[in-house]
Amino acid sequence: MSVLVLVEHAGGVFKKKSLEAVQYAANIAKATGTTVTAVAVGDADNAAMQALGQYGANKVLHTTDSRLNEFNSRAYTKVMLAAAAKEGAKVIVGLHDTVGKAVTPRLAARLKAGLVAGAVSYPDLSKGFVVKKNVFSGKAFAYVNVTSDVKVITLMPNTYPVVKGEGSATVENLDVTFEDKDFSIKVVEVSKASGSVPLSEAELVVSGGRGMKGPENWYVLEDLAKELGAALACSRPVADSHWRPHNEHVGQTGGTIRPNLYIAVGISGAIQHLAGVNGSKTIVVINKDPEAPFFKAADYGVLGDAMEIVPRLTEAVKKFKGQ
């Protein structure tokens, strides 16, 4: 009867958002009087799997087929189905990211389970199993009461801070019999984005729009991001103009992020962009257009030329760090 959680890793090391999902599952397990079983796929490090116990996992089921080192939604779904059957899981947690969005709907269909995609709160068990989620591109919330026997949830990354505790999870091998059709989708090439801070996991993000005038001016944002230890992002017109790589594009048609701080420079704030960033804890807007819609969504607004303001902000950060 464990709460099952799909964890993702890169190079054998588990991602911050997966640790968050384990903690989320642990909270549900505590409230329902059960345990947490994490499911790891591919070449994960054994010590790293045991360390998931520090975040609430009691057990890790590990499937090691080398073909699983590249993400395959069909094969991952089969692994999760096998884990759910082995553990008798009634609650399954995934992440609201590329992997979770591809796997959890398949799981829900196979298990005839209710699915809540993009949860932003722990389930309220006082009136059933009520989960809060974003709707209408983050402009409102919905409270969904899941009444099915099996319940599937995807958690919005960076919803809760990750708190490391004590403990060690036991690791067990999970044998899964695959068929050729499970790997009918072939991965030809994987291009990984460079950068010290993955955008999807960043707690601080510096983002630029067309107001930067051209790629030659991006150095001012890079300098600020470096001093803050932040990730870089951009609006869609910037990516479409090839000023910045498409993996940095955030918005309705790009990535959805929920950093603690989002600094938007030279971005007007169209509704399509807001849909990808309005889950940010604090939004700072720097723009010389006083009519920019983004100011209405901002916690702090700075009216002025980015090429003058951002370097001064970077110097202020340097001075603060020096103190």
N, C-alpha and C positions, 0 to 999 in steps of 0.2 A: 504493500500500500504506500510505497514511497512517493514523494513528490519528485518527478523526473525533470532534469534540466539539461538541455543541450549546450555544451560549452565549446567555444572555439579557441583555437590556438594558432600561433604563428611561429614556425621554427621550434615547435615543442613547448613554447611558453604561452600560458593562457593570457588572453587579452583582458584588460581592465573591465570591459563591459561584461565579460563572462563571469568575472568574480562578483560583479554587481548582481547578475542573474542568479548566481548561487546563493548569495545573501537573501535575495528576494524569495527564492524557493524555501530557504531555511525559515524565514518568517512565517510562511504559509504552513510549513511542516510543524512548527512550534504551536501554531494556533489550532491545528487539526490533530495534534498528537501523533505525528508520524515522523519519518526520517527523510533525508534528501539523498537521492542518487543522481550523480552527474554522469553524462554520457560523453566520452571523448572518442574522437574518430581520427584515425591516421597515426602518424609517428609522433605521439606526445611523449614528453619526458616523464619517466616514472616518478621522480621526486616531485616534479611540478604537479602531477596528478594527486599524489599524497597530500601536497600542500593545500589542495582545495578544501581539506578539512579545517583549515584555519579560517575559512569563510562560511562554513556551515555544512559542507558535504560530509555525509557519513560513509559513502561508498562511491567508487568510480567504476563504471563499466567501460571497458576499452576494447575497441575493434581495430585491428592492426592491418587489415588488407591494404597493400601498398597502393592499390587503385583509388583508395579513399583520401590520399594525400592532396588530390585536387578535388574541389567541391563538385559534387554531383547530387542534385536534388532527389533523384529517384533512389539512389543507393543510400543516401543519408536518411531518407524516410524509412527505408527498410530496416536500417539499424535502430532507429527510434521505435519502430513497431515491435521489433524483437525485444528491446529493453523494456517497453511498456508491458508486454506480455509476461516477461520474466519477473518484473517487480509488482505487477498488478496495479500500476499507476493510475490514479484517478485525477491527478493534476499534472500537467506537463507545461514546462516553462521554456520559452525560447527567447531570442532577441529580436527586436523589431529592426532587423537589418537585412542585407541581401540573403544571407543563409536562412534566417528565421522566416522571412516572407515567402521563401520558396518551399520550405519544409513543412511548416506548421499547418497551412491549409490542406496539404496532402494528408497529414496525420489526422486532422479533424474529420476529413471526409471518410477516411478508412475506419476510424474509431467511432464515427457518428457522435462526435463531440462538439460542444459549443466552443466557439473561438472568439476571443477578445484580442484584437490586434492593436498594439500600441498603448498598453496599459501605463498609467502614470501614478498609480497608487496601489497599496496592498489591498487585497480583497476584504470587503466588509462582510464578516460572517454573521453579523447580528440579524440580518434580514435575508439570509440565504447565502449567495456567493456573488456579491455585487462588486464590480470592477469599474473604476473610473478610467476613461480614455479620451483622447482628443478627437474632435470631429470638425468638419468644415475647415480643413487645413489649419487646425489649431485655434480657430476663432471661438470655439465653444467646447464644452465637455459633455459627455454622455455617461450615464451610469447604467451598466449592463448587468442584469441578473442572469447568471448562467445556471440553468436548471438541468442540464444534461448530466448523465452519470459521470462521464469523463469530461474534463475541462482543459482547454488549451489556451495559454496566454503568451503573447509576445510583449516583452518589456521594452519601453523606450530607453535607449542608452542614456547614461548620465542623469538618471532620475534620482538616484540615491548615492550618497558618498560611500565608498568602499572602506570598510573597517576591518582590519586584520585582527583575528583573535588567536586562539590556540586550538590544537587538535591535529589529527592526521586521518586522512581517509584511507580505507582499504581499497585496493585495486584488484579487480577481477576481470578476466578475459570474457568477452562476449562473442560467442561464435555465431556468425550469420552466414547463411547459405545464399549466395548471389547467383543470378542467372545473367546470361549475356545481355538481355534486354535492359538490365539494371544499369548497364554502362553503355547504352546506345548513344548517349551524348558524349562526344569526345572533346576533351580540352586540348586545343592545338597550341595555345600560347598563353602565358600569364605574364602581364606587365604590372609590376608593383610600383606604386607611387613612392617617390623618394621624399625624405623629410624626417626630421627628428621626432616630430609629434604627429601621429596619425590624426587626420581631421575628425574622423568619427568618434574618437575618444578624447579629443582635446577639451580641456576645461577653460582655455583662453583662446580666442580666435580673433585675428585681425583680417578684415575683408575689404576688398576694393571694388569699385565700379567704374563706369565710364568717366566719372568725374576726375579720374586719375590722368585722363587725356592720352595716355599711351603706355606701352610696356616699359619704356625707358625711365618712367617715373616710379616704377614699382619698388625701387631700392629703399624709398622712405618707409614703405610698409614692411619690407623685409627687415630693416634696422629695428623698427619698433617691435616686431614679432620676436626677433632674436633677443632683445632685452627683456621682454616679458616671458619668454619661453612659450610662446603661443604658436598655433598653427596658422597657416595662411589660407584664405578662401577668396572667392570672387563671385560676382553676379554672372548671370547667363550671357549678357552681351559681351562681357570681357572674354569668357571662354569661347564664344562663337567667333570672336574676332581674332582668336589665337594669341591673345596677349598673355594668357595663362593656360595651363593644362586643364582639361575638362574634369579631372578628378578633384579640382578645387572648387568646382561650381556647386553652390548651395542654393536651394530654392525648390519650388514645386516640381520642376523637371530635373533637379539635381539631387544633391545630398540633403538630408534632414539632420540638423545638429541641435544639441541642447547644452551649450557650454555655460559655464558660470558667468563668463564675460564675453560679449560679442561687440567688437568695435567695427562699425561700418563707416568706411571712408569713401565719399564720392558716390554713394549709392542712393538713388531716389527713394527706394522702398516700395516698389510695385507689389501688389498683393501676391504675385507669383513668387517673389523673393521672400516676403514675410512668411509664407507658408513653410519655408524650410528652416527658419531661424527664430520664429516667435516663441519657441520653447526655451529660449535663452533666459538665464536667471536675471542678468543685467545687460541692457543694450545701450551702447554709447554711439551716437550718430554725429559724424563730422561732415558738414556739407555747407557750401556757400549759397545754396538756394534756400531762402527762408520758407518757400512753399513746398519743399520736399515732403512727400507724405510720410517718410520714415520718422520725421520728428514727432508725429502723433503716437508712434509706437515706442519711442525712445524713453528710457529712464533718465538719460542725460543727453543734452544736445549742445553741440558747439557749432556756431555759425561762423564760417570763415573759409579761407583757402587752405586746402589740405597740405599744399607744399610749404606753407608757413607754420601751420598748427602741428602737424605730425612730427616734424623734426624737434620742435620745442617740447612736445610730449615725451619723445624718446630721451631727450636730455634730462627731463624731469625724472624719468624712471631711473636713468643711470645715477643721478644724484641721490635719489631715494635709496637705491641699492647700496651705494657707497656709504651711506650713513648706518 
